[in-house]
Amino acid sequence: MPGKTFDLSRQVTFALAATLTTVAKEAQAASIKEIERDFTVRNNWDQPGNAMGIKALPATKDDLSAAVATKADWLIPHEEGTDKTPLRIGGQLAIPTTAVRRTKRDIIRKNQRPRALSRAFLLKTKNGPVIAQWQGRGKNRKLVVLYHLKPRAKIRKQSTVVTPTVKVFEKRFDAIFFDQLKKAVATAR
């Protein structure tokens, strides 16, 4: 640009901060979409306006780092694919079967949880202990297994924050940075 002088490093810094913020916002949207696809979201906890929501933390010209963050600590085992263990030592996890009744929002009712079951009993099987219950009357009476008791449960790895963020960064950073740099140079003072 003939006749116009400006500090290019300031413009690059501005463009980089704007790019990182834009990428973080796109990654935030991708993460929310992934959560709603992979999990049963019973309310809008994952939205940015909520305390546990997925948030895009913007970059500034003084701090060139942007982030996608959440306080939803229950996502960590899904990100890492770890094992879930019982809270009490020697305890067992009660893994529900399809025979356990749920609400419309797929929540196990309080009266269907292991401690609240009436007439249920522990049954030892070759596959491990189960909580079972007789249901029905007369010739329609049958034994129904409600819960399998396990010392630990494997949580399948489902990255809903890290992987979408990395994918968006790899796919979109270059194009966004080019556009932001072009805009920054054009509006330089």
Contacts in CASP RR format, 6 or more apart in sequence:
PFRMAT RR
TARGET T0000
AUTHOR 0000-0000-0000
METHOD contacts of the structure
MODEL  1
MPGKTFDLSRQVTFALAATLTTVAKEAQAASIKEIERDFTVRNNWDQPGN
AMGIKALPATKDDLSAAVATKADWLIPHEEGTDKTPLRIGGQLAIPTTAV
RRTKRDIIRKNQRPRALSRAFLLKTKNGPVIAQWQGRGKNRKLVVLYHLK
PRAKIRKQSTVVTPTVKVFEKRFDAIFFDQLKKAVATAR
1 185 0 8 1.000
4 188 0 8 1.000
6 185 0 8 1.000
6 188 0 8 1.000
6 189 0 8 1.000
8 185 0 8 1.000
10 61 0 8 1.000
11 181 0 8 1.000
11 184 0 8 1.000
11 185 0 8 1.000
11 188 0 8 1.000
12 181 0 8 1.000
12 184 0 8 1.000
13 61 0 8 1.000
13 64 0 8 1.000
14 61 0 8 1.000
14 180 0 8 1.000
14 184 0 8 1.000
15 177 0 8 1.000
15 180 0 8 1.000
15 181 0 8 1.000
15 183 0 8 1.000
15 184 0 8 1.000
16 59 0 8 1.000
16 64 0 8 1.000
16 177 0 8 1.000
16 180 0 8 1.000
17 58 0 8 1.000
17 59 0 8 1.000
17 60 0 8 1.000
17 61 0 8 1.000
17 64 0 8 1.000
18 59 0 8 1.000
18 180 0 8 1.000
18 183 0 8 1.000
18 184 0 8 1.000
19 173 0 8 1.000
19 176 0 8 1.000
19 177 0 8 1.000
19 180 0 8 1.000
20 58 0 8 1.000
20 59 0 8 1.000
20 64 0 8 1.000
20 65 0 8 1.000
20 66 0 8 1.000
21 56 0 8 1.000
21 58 0 8 1.000
21 59 0 8 1.000
21 66 0 8 1.000
22 176 0 8 1.000
22 180 0 8 1.000
23 66 0 8 1.000
23 168 0 8 1.000
23 169 0 8 1.000
23 172 0 8 1.000
23 173 0 8 1.000
23 176 0 8 1.000
24 56 0 8 1.000
24 57 0 8 1.000
24 58 0 8 1.000
24 59 0 8 1.000
24 66 0 8 1.000
24 67 0 8 1.000
24 68 0 8 1.000
24 165 0 8 1.000
25 56 0 8 1.000
26 168 0 8 1.000
26 172 0 8 1.000
27 56 0 8 1.000
27 68 0 8 1.000
27 164 0 8 1.000
27 165 0 8 1.000
27 168 0 8 1.000
27 169 0 8 1.000
28 48 0 8 1.000
28 54 0 8 1.000
28 55 0 8 1.000
28 56 0 8 1.000
28 68 0 8 1.000
30 164 0 8 1.000
30 165 0 8 1.000
30 167 0 8 1.000
30 168 0 8 1.000
31 54 0 8 1.000
31 68 0 8 1.000
31 160 0 8 1.000
31 161 0 8 1.000
31 164 0 8 1.000
31 165 0 8 1.000
32 46 0 8 1.000
32 47 0 8 1.000
32 48 0 8 1.000
32 54 0 8 1.000
33 164 0 8 1.000
34 160 0 8 1.000
34 161 0 8 1.000
34 163 0 8 1.000
34 164 0 8 1.000
35 41 0 8 1.000
35 46 0 8 1.000
35 54 0 8 1.000
35 75 0 8 1.000
35 160 0 8 1.000
35 161 0 8 1.000
36 46 0 8 1.000
38 158 0 8 1.000
38 160 0 8 1.000
39 158 0 8 1.000
39 160 0 8 1.000
40 105 0 8 1.000
40 106 0 8 1.000
42 105 0 8 1.000
42 106 0 8 1.000
42 107 0 8 1.000
44 50 0 8 1.000
45 52 0 8 1.000
45 53 0 8 1.000
45 72 0 8 1.000
46 52 0 8 1.000
46 53 0 8 1.000
46 54 0 8 1.000
46 70 0 8 1.000
46 72 0 8 1.000
47 53 0 8 1.000
47 54 0 8 1.000
48 54 0 8 1.000
48 55 0 8 1.000
48 56 0 8 1.000
49 55 0 8 1.000
51 71 0 8 1.000
52 70 0 8 1.000
52 71 0 8 1.000
52 72 0 8 1.000
53 70 0 8 1.000
53 71 0 8 1.000
53 72 0 8 1.000
54 68 0 8 1.000
54 69 0 8 1.000
54 70 0 8 1.000
54 72 0 8 1.000
54 161 0 8 1.000
55 68 0 8 1.000
55 69 0 8 1.000
55 70 0 8 1.000
56 66 0 8 1.000
56 67 0 8 1.000
56 68 0 8 1.000
57 66 0 8 1.000
57 67 0 8 1.000
57 68 0 8 1.000
57 69 0 8 1.000
58 66 0 8 1.000
59 65 0 8 1.000
59 66 0 8 1.000
68 161 0 8 1.000
68 165 0 8 1.000
70 161 0 8 1.000
75 160 0 8 1.000
75 161 0 8 1.000
76 82 0 8 1.000
77 84 0 8 1.000
77 155 0 8 1.000
78 155 0 8 1.000
78 156 0 8 1.000
78 157 0 8 1.000
78 158 0 8 1.000
78 159 0 8 1.000
78 160 0 8 1.000
79 157 0 8 1.000
79 158 0 8 1.000
79 159 0 8 1.000
79 160 0 8 1.000
79 161 0 8 1.000
79 162 0 8 1.000
80 157 0 8 1.000
81 154 0 8 1.000
81 155 0 8 1.000
81 156 0 8 1.000
81 157 0 8 1.000
81 158 0 8 1.000
82 155 0 8 1.000
83 152 0 8 1.000
83 153 0 8 1.000
83 154 0 8 1.000
83 155 0 8 1.000
84 93 0 8 1.000
84 152 0 8 1.000
84 153 0 8 1.000
84 154 0 8 1.000
84 155 0 8 1.000
85 93 0 8 1.000
85 151 0 8 1.000
85 152 0 8 1.000
86 92 0 8 1.000
86 93 0 8 1.000
86 151 0 8 1.000
86 152 0 8 1.000
90 151 0 8 1.000
91 151 0 8 1.000
92 129 0 8 1.000
92 149 0 8 1.000
92 150 0 8 1.000
92 151 0 8 1.000
93 149 0 8 1.000
93 150 0 8 1.000
93 151 0 8 1.000
93 152 0 8 1.000
93 153 0 8 1.000
94 114 0 8 1.000
94 131 0 8 1.000
94 147 0 8 1.000
94 148 0 8 1.000
94 149 0 8 1.000
95 147 0 8 1.000
95 148 0 8 1.000
95 149 0 8 1.000
95 150 0 8 1.000
95 153 0 8 1.000
96 108 0 8 1.000
96 146 0 8 1.000
96 147 0 8 1.000
97 145 0 8 1.000
97 146 0 8 1.000
97 147 0 8 1.000
97 148 0 8 1.000
99 144 0 8 1.000
99 145 0 8 1.000
99 146 0 8 1.000
100 108 0 8 1.000
100 112 0 8 1.000
100 146 0 8 1.000
100 147 0 8 1.000
101 108 0 8 1.000
101 109 0 8 1.000
101 112 0 8 1.000
102 108 0 8 1.000
102 109 0 8 1.000
102 112 0 8 1.000
103 109 0 8 1.000
110 116 0 8 1.000
111 117 0 8 1.000
112 146 0 8 1.000
114 120 0 8 1.000
114 131 0 8 1.000
114 146 0 8 1.000
114 147 0 8 1.000
117 131 0 8 1.000
117 133 0 8 1.000
117 146 0 8 1.000
119 133 0 8 1.000
119 134 0 8 1.000
120 131 0 8 1.000
120 132 0 8 1.000
120 133 0 8 1.000
120 146 0 8 1.000
121 131 0 8 1.000
121 132 0 8 1.000
121 133 0 8 1.000
122 129 0 8 1.000
122 130 0 8 1.000
122 131 0 8 1.000
122 132 0 8 1.000
122 149 0 8 1.000
123 129 0 8 1.000
123 130 0 8 1.000
123 131 0 8 1.000
123 132 0 8 1.000
123 145 0 8 1.000
127 148 0 8 1.000
128 148 0 8 1.000
128 149 0 8 1.000
129 148 0 8 1.000
129 149 0 8 1.000
130 145 0 8 1.000
130 146 0 8 1.000
130 147 0 8 1.000
130 148 0 8 1.000
130 149 0 8 1.000
131 145 0 8 1.000
131 146 0 8 1.000
131 147 0 8 1.000
131 149 0 8 1.000
132 143 0 8 1.000
132 144 0 8 1.000
132 145 0 8 1.000
132 146 0 8 1.000
133 143 0 8 1.000
133 144 0 8 1.000
133 146 0 8 1.000
134 141 0 8 1.000
134 142 0 8 1.000
134 143 0 8 1.000
134 144 0 8 1.000
135 141 0 8 1.000
135 142 0 8 1.000
135 143 0 8 1.000
135 144 0 8 1.000
136 142 0 8 1.000
END
